[in-house]
Amino acid sequence: MIEEVNFQLDIANEQMQEAVSHLENTLGKIRAGKANPQMLRTVSVDYYGVMTPLSQASNISTPDAQTITVQPFDKTLILDIEQAITDANLGFNPSNNGEKVIINIPPLTEDRRRDLVKQAKIEVENAKVSIRNVRQRANDEMKKLGKDGLSEDLERDGSKSTRINKYLFG
């Protein structure tokens, strides 16, 4: 029975970690006015017939806080990279100088900042709800195991496991 408890806790822990990772990825995509190469993480380009992440087909850098440069390993990809960035709907208008793609990040307005804060709050709340749902499912599984013969102490310890509660309380 202890193996079943540990198995359920491992599943819950993995699902909670996935929720936290998803939140980190989502917050990383929020364009906050400062250039960050991670903003282009989701962009893929057709590289010799294979959809390849942009980071594997080029060198992405930030020469200053308002600019991202994408220097492809193969110069013939410049137009494809420009098109892929435009198609990704990230709100960027890429341009090129013949050797690399340049993306200027416009400064944020006050309204845009408020929208970003609202968007971030919504994403954080979604992650909290997801973690709460995982915790509830894990507690329900502990109760089921309790009905199947698990001792009350193990059931209580499983429900109060720090592996689950660390995501909610610290």
Secondary structure, DSSP 8 states (H G I E B T S, - for coil): -HHHHHHHHHHHHHHHHHHHHHHHHHHHHS--SS--GGGGTT-EEEETTEEEEHHHHEEEEEEETTEEEEEESSGGGHHHHHHHHHHTTSS---EE-SS-EEEE-----HHHHHHHHHHHHHHHHHHHHHHHHHHHHHHHHHHHHHHTT--HHHHHHHHT-HHHHHHHH-
